[in-house]
Amino acid sequence: MIPSATHKHLFYSEMAKLLEAGFDIRKAAAVLTDTQLPAAQEVLLKDLNQGLESGETIASAFGKDTRTITGLERSIIGAGERGGKLAPAFQHLADYFGMIASARSEIIKGMIYPLVILHLGVVIGTVPTAMMNGETPARILGSLAVNLIIVYVIAFVLFMAIRAVLRMAPEKPGIDALINRIPWIGSTRRNLSMARFCRVYHSCVLAGISMSETVRVSADASHSGLIRKAGDRLVQIAKDGNSLGPQFIAEDAFPKSFARSYMTGEEAGTLDKDLARWSKVFQENAESAARQLSVMMPKVLYFVILLFVAWKIVGFFNGYYSGLEEMME
């Protein structure tokens, strides 16, 4: 079972706390094992211990199960390990998954009322018409069940289509750009991508990793096709030994305020502080955008459902008065 964002937030928070207190990774894992973790995380710690005993790195031992650990997690843990900054790396992940869990919770809570209205609309559109036609209760319930199944199938197809498009976005800059233009959704996604980029970049800078590898790993972790494409150009510039600031300015994939800050930080030697600040800024912006999305998405859905319910009510009364006219004639 894949751990939820809430479980990951709690897991990484505890790991960061133990490492910050002076525990080594094995002792921290042993302490967490005794706390009745979810099954997926118990397996994760078991793989970690086995990997370390076999001489593997912490990042490779953690990343054996790609269904449980994402590329973002492997990148940040790997950078923290190489730079001796594991506690900050785990805290980065705890903050990130805490934000994801909060955003998802807000969106789910906001969707409850519109979904109730949707089911009410299906009932209104089915039961009165069937009763007018003199159908038996069994047939009415059957018609209601069929209509609900149709609604569920349509919702499932839409969900899978949206999911497929989102999965293509990290590899397809055009799709990524298109999604980013969608109101509310685009803002949330852009800030999430930049938050991931800055968190990994910050971890790599603290670890002293080469700039070409830092850019490549950070761009991959962003899950943005636009940032990955820009990252390819930045990697080449880094390999040539040139400063990255001017290229950040030239790339449309990055906010200009961030690019300017990167350029001045590069010149002043304060990239680590600047990236830590921007990580926080983009995460806060992502949280704010997600809250706005959680408010607006239910409202849009609610409006669509109300139109559907109104259409069904109008259809019902049209049928009702048409029947009366036929009887009078």
Secondary structure by P-SEA (a helix, b strand, c coil): ccccaaaaaaaaaaaaaaaaacccaaaaaaaaaaccccaaaaaaaaaaaaaaaacccaaaaaccccccccaaaaaaaaaaaaaccaaaaaaaaaaaaaaaaaaaaaaaaaaaaaaaaaaaaaaaacaaaaaaacccaaaaaaaaaaaaaaaaaaaaaaaaaaaaaaaaccccaaaaaaaaacaaaaaaaaaaaaaaaaaaaaaaaaacccaaaaaaaaaaacccaaaaaaaaaaaaaaaacccaaaaaaacccccaaaaaaaaaaaaacaaaaaaaaaaaaaaaaaaaaaaaaaaaaaaaaaaaaaaaaaaaaaaaaaaaaaaaaaaac
